[in-house]
């Protein structure tokens, strides 16, 4: 802690420090002040925790050495780049190395996975795929103290409600004896263990599969509890065992692209009537209702996705993530890559261009919400409607061609 007053400190820096040094020292001073404020916040939070049944001993152990974590603040405020195309994401998520490592992990854990699949009725390869995407099969579980990360998020303010709620649950996990504070490590956002549960999800779905009295999703030598917890999570949200997440299909000439929407569901027989076929030109198999999904628009691969696709999205609400889990699981079992090529040519939009698309759609009368660069369901629906007006294929894809047309409309 600096021992001179703020006014004196600022005066000294202005008078005698070079510009770069001054800025550096001021940054240190501000951090010091924040650390002081953080410790006051911790004292206040401790009182709330005591009222919520957290013991003084648990609090003392959990907050020993905990400081405001500047790295967590920086990562939380960093604008995520949503400019990666689906094929770039899948190239990484289902890379040859990740597939090979997944097959190896599947074989190593075969006995446990068989028991888990039998108990929870969730396909083992899907559990392994989530494990692979979340932490590279336990190799990257995170190295940040969870109590410090969540306390920082709660104090910093932008995610105060989330941080406080998750912090309180994390303390309950410690008090229950599942893990000690020094071993409760994870990501900057509070996700923990082999398959990255946040504390509230852990409390609701974590399993003691080994029967040792602890739900230890962190154990580097034994991922059994973590894998069972993930299976339990998927089962609770309606996983259909021995059913695919989706299949690659061929769309007929003259297909009505307004039907290529995750909100449009139909039976396999109905899709077959409309001319949709599997990639091998067979009838659509009966896996229940499904939706035609075009992650790269009309020029890319087409899929019909079923119930399990949407269950995976309950784990991470991202179409790309759900596809990656499903496809990685298939590849672990030896299935082939997608048959149709991705449209890897020019035309992909950067983040700022996606924001511009959303702003222009709002300006011409479509309600896509706050422009954030994430082309979600509302944006795609509006894009599809305007594509129809423009005489373009209404596939909901925002690309350079569509942005040019929007700019013309503004002018």
C-alpha positions in Angstrom: 0.0 0.0 0.0 1.3 3.5 -0.9 1.8 5.6 2.2 1.4 9.1 0.8 -1.8 10.9 -0.1 -3.4 10.7 -3.5 -2.8 14.5 -4.1 0.8 14.3 -3.2 1.3 11.2 -5.3 -0.2 12.8 -8.3 1.9 15.9 -7.9 5.1 14.0 -7.6 4.3 11.9 -10.7 3.4 15.0 -12.8 6.5 17.0 -11.7 9.3 14.5 -11.8 8.3 11.4 -13.8 8.7 10.9 -17.6 5.3 10.4 -19.3 5.6 6.6 -19.7 6.8 6.1 -16.1 4.1 8.4 -14.8 1.4 6.3 -16.5 2.9 3.1 -15.3 3.1 4.4 -11.7 -0.4 5.8 -11.8 -1.7 2.4 -12.9 0.0 0.8 -9.9 -1.5 3.4 -7.6 -5.0 2.8 -9.0 -4.6 -1.0 -8.6 -3.4 -0.4 -5.0 -6.5 1.6 -4.3 -8.7 -1.1 -5.9 -7.1 -3.7 -3.8 -8.0 -1.7 -0.7 -11.6 -1.3 -1.9 -11.7 -5.0 -2.7 -10.8 -6.0 0.8 -13.5 -3.7 2.1 -15.9 -5.5 -0.2 -14.8 -8.9 1.0 -15.5 -7.9 4.6 -19.0 -6.9 3.6 -19.6 -10.0 1.6 -18.4 -12.2 4.6 -21.3 -10.8 6.6 -23.8 -11.9 3.9 -22.1 -15.3 3.7 -22.4 -15.8 7.4 -26.1 -15.1 7.2 -26.3 -17.7 4.4 -24.9 -20.4 6.5 -21.2 -20.2 5.6 -19.0 -20.8 8.6 -16.3 -18.4 9.7 -13.8 -21.2 9.3 -14.8 -21.8 5.7 -14.6 -18.1 5.0 -11.2 -17.8 6.6 -9.8 -20.7 4.6 -11.4 -19.6 1.3 -10.3 -16.0 1.4 -6.8 -16.5 2.7 -4.5 -14.7 0.3 -7.3 -13.8 -2.1 -6.7 -10.5 -3.9 -8.4 -8.5 -6.7 -7.3 -10.4 -9.8 -6.4 -7.9 -12.5 -6.2 -10.7 -15.1 -9.8 -11.7 -14.4 -10.9 -8.0 -14.9 -9.0 -7.7 -18.2 -10.4 -11.0 -19.5 -14.0 -10.1 -18.5 -13.8 -6.7 -20.2 -12.1 -8.0 -23.4 -14.4 -7.9 -26.4 -14.7 -11.4 -27.7 -14.1 -11.7 -31.5 -17.1 -13.3 -33.1 -15.5 -13.1 -36.6 -14.4 -16.7 -36.9 -16.3 -18.6 -39.5 -17.9 -22.0 -38.7 -15.3 -23.9 -40.7 -12.4 -22.2 -38.9 -14.0 -23.1 -35.5 -14.6 -26.7 -36.5 -11.1 -27.0 -38.0 -9.8 -26.4 -34.5 -12.5 -28.1 -32.5 -12.3 -31.3 -34.5 -8.7 -31.2 -35.5 -6.9 -34.5 -36.3 -5.0 -34.2 -33.0 -8.2 -33.7 -31.0 -9.8 -36.7 -32.7 -6.8 -38.9 -32.0 -6.6 -37.7 -28.4 -10.3 -38.3 -28.0 -10.0 -41.8 -29.3 -7.2 -42.5 -26.9 -9.1 -41.0 -23.9 -12.2 -43.0 -24.9 -10.2 -46.2 -24.8 -8.4 -45.3 -21.6 -11.7 -44.5 -19.8 -13.7 -47.2 -21.6 -14.7 -49.1 -18.5 -15.9 -46.0 -16.6 -17.6 -44.6 -19.7 -19.6 -47.9 -20.2 -20.8 -47.7 -16.6 -21.7 -44.0 -17.0 -23.6 -44.6 -20.3 -25.5 -47.5 -18.7 -26.5 -45.4 -15.7 -27.4 -42.1 -17.3 -28.3 -43.2 -20.8 -26.0 -40.7 -22.5 -23.7 -41.7 -25.3 -20.2 -42.0 -24.1 -18.5 -40.5 -27.1 -20.5 -37.3 -26.6 -19.3 -37.0 -23.0 -15.7 -37.4 -24.2 -16.3 -34.8 -26.9 -17.4 -32.2 -24.4 -14.4 -33.1 -22.2 -12.2 -32.6 -25.2 -13.7 -29.2 -26.2 -13.8 -27.9 -22.6 -10.3 -28.8 -21.4 -8.5 -30.9 -24.0 -9.4 -34.1 -22.1 -8.3 -32.6 -18.7 -5.1 -31.0 -19.9 -6.3 -27.4 -19.5 -8.6 -27.2 -16.6 -7.6 -23.6 -15.7 -5.1 -22.3 -13.2 -7.1 -19.4 -11.5 -8.4 -19.7 -7.9 -12.1 -19.9 -8.2 -12.8 -17.9 -5.1 -10.5 -15.1 -6.2 -12.0 -15.1 -9.7 -15.6 -15.0 -8.6 -15.0 -12.4 -5.9 -13.2 -10.2 -8.4 -16.1 -10.5 -10.9 -18.6 -9.6 -8.1 -16.5 -6.7 -6.9 -15.7 -5.3 -10.3 -19.4 -4.7 -10.9 -20.1 -5.6 -14.6 -21.1 -9.1 -13.6 -21.8 -8.5 -9.9 -25.0 -10.6 -9.7 -23.4 -13.6 -11.4 -20.2 -13.3 -9.4 -22.0 -13.1 -6.0 -24.3 -16.0 -6.8 -21.5 -18.2 -8.0 -19.2 -17.2 -5.2 -21.8 -18.1 -2.5 -22.3 -21.5 -4.1 -18.6 -22.1 -4.4 -18.2 -21.5 -0.7 -21.0 -24.0 0.0 -19.1 -26.6 -2.1 -16.0 -26.0 0.0 -17.9 -26.2 3.2 -19.5 -29.5 2.1 -16.0 -30.9 1.8 -15.9 -31.7 -1.9 -12.7 -29.7 -2.5 -10.3 -27.4 -0.5 -10.0 -23.8 -1.5 -6.4 -24.2 -2.7 -7.5 -27.0 -5.1 -10.6 -25.2 -6.4 -9.1 -24.0 -9.6 -10.6 -23.2 -12.9 -11.2 -20.5 -15.5 -11.4 -16.8 -15.0 -15.2 -16.9 -15.4 -15.6 -19.5 -12.6 -15.9 -22.7 -14.6 -14.3 -25.7 -12.9 -12.9 -29.1 -13.5 -12.6 -31.5 -16.4 -15.8 -30.4 -18.1 -16.0 -26.8 -16.7 -19.1 -26.6 -14.5 -19.9 -23.2 -12.9 -20.8 -23.6 -9.2 -24.6 -23.4 -9.6 -24.5 -26.1 -12.3 -22.1 -28.1 -10.1 -24.6 -27.9 -7.2 -27.5 -29.0 -9.4 -25.9 -31.7 -11.4 -22.5 -32.9 -10.0 -22.2 -36.5 -9.2 -20.2 -38.6 -6.8 -19.7 -41.5 -9.2 -16.7 -43.0 -7.3 -18.7 -43.2 -4.1 -16.0 -41.6 -1.9 -18.4 -39.0 -0.6 -17.0 -36.1 -2.7 -18.1 -34.8 -6.1 -14.5 -34.3 -7.2 -14.6 -32.9 -10.8 -11.0 -31.7 -10.5 -9.1 -34.9 -9.9 -6.4 -35.0 -12.6 -5.9 -38.7 -12.3 -9.6 -39.8 -12.2 -12.2 -37.9 -14.3 -15.0 -40.2 -13.3 -17.0 -37.8 -11.3 -16.7 -35.1 -13.9 -17.7 -37.3 -16.8 -20.7 -38.7 -14.8 -21.7 -35.1 -13.9 -21.7 -34.1 -17.6 -23.8 -37.2 -18.4 -26.2 -36.3 -15.6 -26.5 -32.8 -16.9 -27.4 -33.9 -20.5 -29.8 -36.6 -19.2 -31.7 -34.0 -17.1 -32.2 -31.9 -20.2 -33.7 -34.8 -22.2 -30.8 -36.6 -24.0 -31.9 -39.3 -26.4 -29.5 -42.2 -26.1 -28.3 -43.9 -29.4 -29.7 -41.0 -31.4 -27.6 -38.6 -33.5 -27.3 -34.8 -32.9 -27.8 -34.4 -36.7 -27.0 -35.7 -40.1 -25.6 -34.1 -43.2 -28.2 -33.9 -46.0 -28.7 -32.9 -49.6 -31.3 -30.2 -50.3 -33.4 -30.5 -53.5 -33.4 -27.9 -56.3 -36.0 -25.3 -55.6 -35.8 -25.9 -51.8 -37.7 -23.2 -49.9 -34.9 -21.7 -47.8 -37.3 -20.1 -45.4 -37.7 -23.6 -44.0 -34.0 -23.6 -43.1 -34.5 -22.3 -39.6 -33.9 -24.0 -36.2 -37.4 -22.8 -35.2 -39.0 -24.8 -38.1 -39.3 -28.4 -37.1 -40.8 -31.3 -39.1 -40.9 -35.1 -39.0 -38.3 -37.0 -41.1 -41.1 -38.2 -43.4 -42.1 -34.6 -44.1 -38.5 -33.6 -44.9 -38.4 -36.6 -47.2 -41.6 -35.5 -48.9 -40.0 -32.1 -49.5 -37.1 -33.7 -51.3 -34.4 -33.7 -48.6 -32.1 -36.7 -48.6 -29.2 -37.9 -46.6 -25.7 -37.2 -48.0 -25.8 -40.8 -49.4 -29.1 -39.9 -51.1 -31.3 -42.0 -48.8 -34.6 -41.2 -47.0 -34.2 -39.2 -43.8 -34.1 -41.8 -40.9 -36.6 -41.4 -38.2 -34.9 -39.8 -35.3 -37.9 -37.6 -34.4 -38.6 -34.0 -35.4 -35.7 -32.1 -36.8 -34.7 -28.8 -38.4 -32.8 -28.0 -41.5 -29.6 -26.1 -40.4 -27.3 -24.2 -42.8 -24.4 -22.9 -40.7 -22.6 -21.4 -43.7 -25.6 -20.5 -45.8 -26.9 -22.1 -49.0 -23.4 -22.6 -50.4 -22.2 -24.8 -47.5 -23.1 -28.2 -46.1 -26.7 -28.7 -45.0 -27.8 -30.7 -42.0 -30.9 -31.8 -40.2 -30.5 -31.5 -36.5 -32.5 -33.4 -33.9 -33.3 -33.2 -30.2 -29.8 -33.9 -29.0 -28.4 -30.9 -30.9 -30.6 -28.7 -28.7 -29.7 -30.6 -25.6 -26.0 -29.9 -26.2 -26.9 -26.2 -26.6 -28.1 -26.3 -23.0 -24.5 -27.0 -22.0 -23.3 -24.1 -24.1 -25.8 -22.1 -26.0 -23.9 -21.9 -29.3 -24.8 -23.5 -32.6 -21.1 -23.8 -33.5 -20.3 -25.5 -30.1 -23.2 -28.0 -30.5 -22.0 -28.9 -34.0 -18.4 -29.2 -32.8 -19.4 -31.6 -29.9 -21.6 -33.7 -32.2 -19.1 -33.9 -35.0 -16.2 -34.6 -32.7 -18.2 -37.4 -31.1 -18.8 -38.9 -34.5 -15.2 -38.6 -35.5 -14.1 -40.3 -32.2 -16.2 -43.3 -33.3 -14.5 -43.3 -36.7 -17.1 -41.4 -38.8 -16.0 -39.5 -41.9 -15.6 -35.6 -42.1 -18.5 -33.7 -43.6 -18.8 -34.6 -47.3 -19.6 -31.2 -48.7 -16.9 -28.5 -48.7 -17.3 -25.3 -46.7 -17.5 -22.1 -48.8 -14.0 -20.8 -47.7 -13.8 -18.1 -50.3 -14.1 -14.3 -49.8 -17.2 -12.7 -48.3 -16.9 -13.5 -44.6 -17.7 -10.5 -42.3 -15.5 -9.2 -39.5 -17.0 -8.3 -36.1 -17.4 -4.6 -36.9 -19.2 -5.5 -40.2 -21.6 -7.8 -38.4 -22.4 -5.0 -36.0 -23.0 -2.7 -39.1 -25.4 -5.3 -40.6 -27.4 -5.3 -37.3 -27.4 -1.5 -37.1 -28.6 -1.1 -40.7 -31.3 -3.7 -40.3 -32.6 -1.8 -37.3 -32.5 1.4 -39.3 -34.6 0.1 -42.1 -37.2 -1.3 -39.7 -36.2 -4.7 -38.6 -35.8 -5.4 -34.8 -32.6 -7.4 -34.2 -32.0 -5.9 -30.8 -28.8 -4.3 -29.6 -26.1 -4.6 -32.2 -23.4 -6.8 -30.7 -21.9 -8.6 -33.7 -23.5 -12.0 -32.8 -25.7 -13.1 -35.6 -28.3 -15.0 -33.6 -31.9 -16.1 -34.3 -33.4 -12.6 -34.4 -30.6 -11.3 -36.8 -30.9 -14.3 -39.1 -34.7 -14.0 -39.2 -34.4 -10.3 -40.2 -31.7 -11.1 -42.7 -33.8 -13.8 -44.3 -36.8 -11.4 -44.6 -34.7 -8.8 -46.3 -33.1 -11.4 -48.6 -36.5 -12.2 -49.9 -37.2 -8.5 -50.7 -33.8 -8.3 -52.5 -34.4 -11.5 -54.5 -31.5 -13.3 -52.8 -31.5 -16.8 -51.5 -33.1 -16.5 -48.0 -30.6 -18.5 -46.1 -30.0 -16.0 -43.3 -26.3 -15.6 -44.0 -24.7 -12.2 -43.5 -21.9 -11.8 -45.9 -20.2 -9.0 -48.0 -22.8 -9.2 -50.7 -25.6 -8.7 -48.2 -23.8 -5.9 -46.4 -23.3 -4.0 -49.7 -27.1 -4.3 -50.4 -27.9 -3.0 -47.0 -25.6 0.0 -47.5 -27.4 0.8 -50.8 -30.7 0.7 -49.0 -29.4 3.2 -46.4 -28.2 5.5 -49.2 
